Amino acid sequence: MWSPATFLSFHMSSQKQRRGFTLVETVVTVGIIAALAAVVYPTVVKQFDAADPTRVAEDLGNIRTGLEAFAVNVRPQLAGDLEDLINRPIITAGTLDSTSTGAVFTATEAAAWLGPYVALSALPTMGQNDTVAVTGFNARVMNRVNNYDVTAAAFVGGDTVPLGDVTADFVAVRIVGLSGAAFNAANQLIDGPTEADATTRRSSGRLRCPAAVYTDNAPCLNAYFLAVPTR
């Protein structure tokens, strides 16, 4: 058995071995973590910031490719909704799908459909103003494909026109909910960095934001990506 002196010596030795960090050690550790965070955090933030415009550009590019493939198969028609790229056009009475001009798809055109043309999910009954996908910056891609006239008198750079309007130059994908900074970031990837002012950025190229006044800091409530020329 241990004597009281031996037990006390062992207990004190164990306490020394189990001691915690000193104040100096704690301060040094926190300092190292803070220094690493100061270096790593800006890089992580930049990566997230770069991911959003890249996602917008890639999503719109994929939809454009799908619309082009649809147009090759179901010629001469263009899709009236993005849902038509995912599900075969319905030709059953009462649930008819329509083309970009508002005409009803024929049985021959529906049979020529070889999709799906995009990797998205959507119900055949989706409405024109429903969201098909959420892209970068948490912006929403709307189901309805819009006809766009680049010389429409309403705004510099054009505007959407009604179904069947022969002046339409493109079918356009509508994106809802981009801030001014988000639109500019996506626009730089899609249209390039040479568009040097707000009017040019918002009224030219493939990504546009028609408005009465063009300002960079204004949210772009409805942006349009000019996807495929009309025929």
PEDASUL-V581456 format. One record per backbone hydrogen bond with DSSP energy under -1.0 kcal/mol. CO is the residue of the C=O (numbers start at 1). NH is the residue of the N-H. If there is no record, write none. Layout:
co->CO nh->NH
co->CO nh->NH
This chain:
co->3 nh->7
co->4 nh->8
co->5 nh->9
co->6 nh->10
co->7 nh->11
co->8 nh->12
co->9 nh->13
co->10 nh->14
co->11 nh->15
co->12 nh->16
co->13 nh->17
co->14 nh->18
co->22 nh->26
co->23 nh->27
co->24 nh->28
co->25 nh->29
co->26 nh->30
co->27 nh->31
co->28 nh->32
co->29 nh->33
co->30 nh->34
co->31 nh->35
co->32 nh->36
co->33 nh->37
co->34 nh->38
co->35 nh->39
co->36 nh->40
co->37 nh->41
co->40 nh->44
co->41 nh->45
co->42 nh->46
co->43 nh->47
co->44 nh->48
co->45 nh->49
co->46 nh->50
co->47 nh->51
co->48 nh->52
co->50 nh->54
co->51 nh->55
co->52 nh->56
co->53 nh->57
co->54 nh->58
co->55 nh->59
co->56 nh->60
co->57 nh->61
co->58 nh->62
co->59 nh->63
co->60 nh->64
co->61 nh->65
co->62 nh->66
co->63 nh->67
co->64 nh->68
co->65 nh->69
co->66 nh->70
co->67 nh->71
co->68 nh->72
co->69 nh->73
co->70 nh->74
co->74 nh->77
co->78 nh->100
co->80 nh->145
co->81 nh->84
co->82 nh->85
co->83 nh->86
co->83 nh->87
co->85 nh->117
co->90 nh->97
co->92 nh->95
co->97 nh->105
co->99 nh->102
co->103 nh->99
co->106 nh->110
co->107 nh->111
co->108 nh->112
co->110 nh->113
co->118 nh->120
co->123 nh->126
co->127 nh->130
co->128 nh->144
co->130 nh->143
co->133 nh->141
co->135 nh->138
co->136 nh->139
co->139 nh->135
co->140 nh->176
co->141 nh->132
co->141 nh->133
co->143 nh->82
co->146 nh->172
co->147 nh->161
co->148 nh->169
co->148 nh->170
co->149 nh->152
co->149 nh->159
co->155 nh->158
co->159 nh->149
co->162 nh->165
co->165 nh->168
co->169 nh->230
co->170 nh->148
co->171 nh->227
co->171 nh->228
co->172 nh->146
co->173 nh->225
co->174 nh->142
co->175 nh->223
co->176 nh->140
co->178 nh->220
co->179 nh->183
co->180 nh->184
co->181 nh->185
co->182 nh->186
co->183 nh->187
co->184 nh->188
co->185 nh->189
co->186 nh->190
co->187 nh->191
co->194 nh->196
co->197 nh->201
co->198 nh->202
co->199 nh->203
co->200 nh->204
co->202 nh->209
co->206 nh->226
co->208 nh->224
co->220 nh->178
co->223 nh->175
co->224 nh->208
co->225 nh->173
co->225 nh->227
co->228 nh->171
